[in-house]
Amino acid sequence: MSKLTIPIGTLGVPRIGQRRDLKHALEAFWSGKSSLDDLEATAARLRAENWRQQQHAGVDHIPSNDFSLYDHVLDTSVLVGAIPDRYGWTGGPVTAETYFALARGVPGTGLAAQEMTKWFDTNYHFIVPELGKDQQFQLASTKPVAEFLEAQALGIHTRPVLLGPVTFLRLAKSPDAGFDPWALLDRLVPVYADLLARLHAVGADWVQMDEPCLALDLDDATRAALHHAYAALTDAEPKLKLLVTSYFGPMADNLTTALTLPVAGLHFDLVRGAADLPRVLAEAPKHLTLSLGVIDGRNVWRADLDGLLSQIAPIVAAWGAEKLILAPSCSLLHVPIDVTQERDLDADLRSWLAFAVQKLDELAVLRCALTEGRDAVAADLAAASAAYAARKNSPRLHNPEVRARLGRVVPAWAQRYRPFADRRVLQQAKLKLPPFPTTTIGSFPQTEAVRKARSHASKGALSATEYEAFLKQETEQAIRWQEEIDLDVLVHGEFERNDMVQYFGEQLSGYAFTQAGWVQSYGSRYVRPPILYGDVARLKPMTVVWASYAQSLTDRPVKGMLTGPVTMLGWSFVRDDVPRETVCRQIALALRDEVSDLEAAGIGIIQIDEPAFREGLPLRRAEWEAYLTWATECFRLSASGVSDATQIHTHMCYSEFNDIIGAIAAMDADVISIETSRSKMELLDAFTGFQYPNDIGPGVYDIHSPRVPTKADMVALLDKARAHLPPDQLWVNPDCGLKTRRWEEVKPALEQMVAAAKSLRAG
């Protein structure tokens, strides 16, 4: 076999540090316990560790500027000076104070954070750019240049990463009616051109331009914007090689646009977008460098390296090794860092997994096999094949009882007995709630004392009896306080729960959990997604004891709190050997049993949260109907085994409902609570135009910001809600659960919320 040279590239790596270093540094800075210099020192250390890790793994195209203190889209807004006037920025360097005000708002003031939503169909959140029709841009930050030089000083040559101008504009929102993002393109592109010139001047040869909008349904105007932008950028800096990257799905009908961009390279997601490959090989111009995203950057399963080699070898033969780059499908931001940290994970299961560090190793093995021949890495290939086969054939994946029960499901299982209008009468007679009933979404602050008690219990330093007594005390205090401030529908606070998915997954078969498998959700908020490897069944009642205990303490209704099947699926690393909808139905049946047990225990209101419902929507509209059909069915399957007098709630986060409002209505939850405070109730437009029939709780308290809203703030939001919807449809609640907030913020905010509701009742 002739000697080949095939570079390896990555599109980005986890920012958070092996021990959640970034989280701790951010929270110390925000609380005033450390300085900005301390925060920046931690950030510099993490960047250096990431670069050296990739260098050690043999990565040739090492990214820089993939690191962020909060969010890379926010970084781009700051980079180009897209900062709304209300934040007081008048030009020049953007301070940390302004940066974090955009992300989190400013406590004690009326300055709220910018809107936040999900990054494509992932569980990563980004800060939505806010642009006006008169927006002017300027290069307000040189972060990409500074981080390139920072790596260069360590002897590491990097490929800077930028969010492309077209995707940036497409993600933006505007307060201006009739806003046309493409009217701003000629103002934005010169700022990018200035930045590219600066990068070239300090020695950059490649720059990665992320344009994941290429995986979406695009109109002709967007395609024209892509051509216009990259023609201008290439003309402005012709010696700099641009790699346009798309990921999360096939480019499909956007492929012609991508292949005719005047750039040096294109990245293709060959995990989710393998259907693009034949056309790429047939139609791509021969000067183009192809970056092949062959390792899954969004899931944790070890790759079938033999199968990948069979896929890649013909591409190498057809295209030539010198014009290829081997890469993950997308940034490794979406997976944990290193599976070797999981010392307590079942050995067989651990052997099936590859986190970010292991995915770099997989790329290196592929490169070596293609360069030196398979014999050079025979042991690595054999180990990968054995792990792949062991997982595929493991009896732990299959539960005949679960499969048999799925086969017995009939359509009636996913239907309530009566329509909502009739159920509502029965529920009001039972619950006797006032107009504008108040409640919260479920969780209360996980204080240091709560976290310490959980940790001590897990280590045996606190006995089961002592831990239960502690949790009962916390629960009773929460119930008494809610009664004191006169909330109408109470929650038990969820002090026994570590995470809204993990808590349930730990009590279901087919789930496994990590100790260090943290993934960034936004800012300093990290999650440890469970690993869903096998058939799912409920082993015993999961929440009944705590719901019943809380209800026994009060005459007011206490909600039973569950995480819905679509969210249990979407916020897990999911098995890839059966269809996702099959896994979701298994979870729905397990939750159906829990809902029935809660009702039998006297719980009259049960909330089944589905914050991931919208984010699970496929990127392409042609695939929506199939997804919405099974996702809606799964929710109803979990919720419909109760009497009509039992009230079913659901909760959703950051969801653009306009396009899917029919499916939201088809879920037929008696009450839906949604996040609306950052968008100033704009999301209610969808419910108004559709004439949504059931009850709605539009959030009036932005819990992702430390700012405590006033009664006047909340009344103003509720007045906007009343302009959209009949008052008798409206509930009053925060945007989301209160787990991440402090009691010092939560107590005054909820007191003001109750006061706002009472003022509306008084007219």
Secondary structure as GFF3:
##gff-version 3
##sequence-region A 1 763
A	DSSP	alpha_helix	21	30	.	.	.	ID=ss1
A	DSSP	alpha_helix	36	56	.	.	.	ID=ss2
A	DSSP	beta_strand	62	64	.	.	.	ID=ss3
A	DSSP	alpha_helix	72	79	.	.	.	ID=ss4
A	DSSP	three_ten_helix	85	87	.	.	.	ID=ss5
A	DSSP	alpha_helix	96	104	.	.	.	ID=ss6
A	DSSP	beta_strand	116	118	.	.	.	ID=ss7
A	DSSP	beta_strand	125	127	.	.	.	ID=ss8
A	DSSP	alpha_helix	143	153	.	.	.	ID=ss9
A	DSSP	beta_strand	158	163	.	.	.	ID=ss10
A	DSSP	alpha_helix	165	171	.	.	.	ID=ss11
A	DSSP	three_ten_helix	181	184	.	.	.	ID=ss12
A	DSSP	alpha_helix	185	201	.	.	.	ID=ss13
A	DSSP	beta_strand	206	210	.	.	.	ID=ss14
A	DSSP	three_ten_helix	212	215	.	.	.	ID=ss15
A	DSSP	alpha_helix	220	236	.	.	.	ID=ss16
A	DSSP	beta_strand	241	245	.	.	.	ID=ss17
A	DSSP	three_ten_helix	252	254	.	.	.	ID=ss18
A	DSSP	alpha_helix	255	259	.	.	.	ID=ss19
A	DSSP	beta_strand	265	269	.	.	.	ID=ss20
A	DSSP	three_ten_helix	274	276	.	.	.	ID=ss21
A	DSSP	alpha_helix	277	283	.	.	.	ID=ss22
A	DSSP	beta_strand	289	295	.	.	.	ID=ss23
A	DSSP	alpha_helix	305	319	.	.	.	ID=ss24
A	DSSP	three_ten_helix	321	323	.	.	.	ID=ss25
A	DSSP	beta_strand	324	328	.	.	.	ID=ss26
A	DSSP	three_ten_helix	332	334	.	.	.	ID=ss27
A	DSSP	three_ten_helix	339	341	.	.	.	ID=ss28
A	DSSP	alpha_helix	347	351	.	.	.	ID=ss29
A	DSSP	alpha_helix	356	372	.	.	.	ID=ss30
A	DSSP	three_ten_helix	374	377	.	.	.	ID=ss31
A	DSSP	alpha_helix	378	393	.	.	.	ID=ss32
A	DSSP	three_ten_helix	395	397	.	.	.	ID=ss33
A	DSSP	alpha_helix	400	408	.	.	.	ID=ss34
A	DSSP	three_ten_helix	411	414	.	.	.	ID=ss35
A	DSSP	alpha_helix	420	431	.	.	.	ID=ss36
A	DSSP	alpha_helix	448	458	.	.	.	ID=ss37
A	DSSP	alpha_helix	464	485	.	.	.	ID=ss38
A	DSSP	alpha_helix	502	505	.	.	.	ID=ss39
A	DSSP	beta_strand	511	512	.	.	.	ID=ss40
A	DSSP	beta_strand	519	522	.	.	.	ID=ss41
A	DSSP	beta_strand	525	527	.	.	.	ID=ss42
A	DSSP	beta_strand	531	532	.	.	.	ID=ss43
A	DSSP	alpha_helix	544	552	.	.	.	ID=ss44
A	DSSP	beta_strand	559	563	.	.	.	ID=ss45
A	DSSP	alpha_helix	565	570	.	.	.	ID=ss46
A	DSSP	beta_strand	573	574	.	.	.	ID=ss47
A	DSSP	alpha_helix	580	600	.	.	.	ID=ss48
A	DSSP	beta_strand	605	609	.	.	.	ID=ss49
A	DSSP	three_ten_helix	621	623	.	.	.	ID=ss50
A	DSSP	alpha_helix	624	639	.	.	.	ID=ss51
A	DSSP	beta_strand	647	652	.	.	.	ID=ss52
A	DSSP	three_ten_helix	658	660	.	.	.	ID=ss53
A	DSSP	alpha_helix	661	667	.	.	.	ID=ss54
A	DSSP	beta_strand	671	674	.	.	.	ID=ss55
A	DSSP	alpha_helix	684	690	.	.	.	ID=ss56
A	DSSP	beta_strand	695	698	.	.	.	ID=ss57
A	DSSP	alpha_helix	711	724	.	.	.	ID=ss58
A	DSSP	three_ten_helix	727	729	.	.	.	ID=ss59
A	DSSP	alpha_helix	743	761	.	.	.	ID=ss60
###
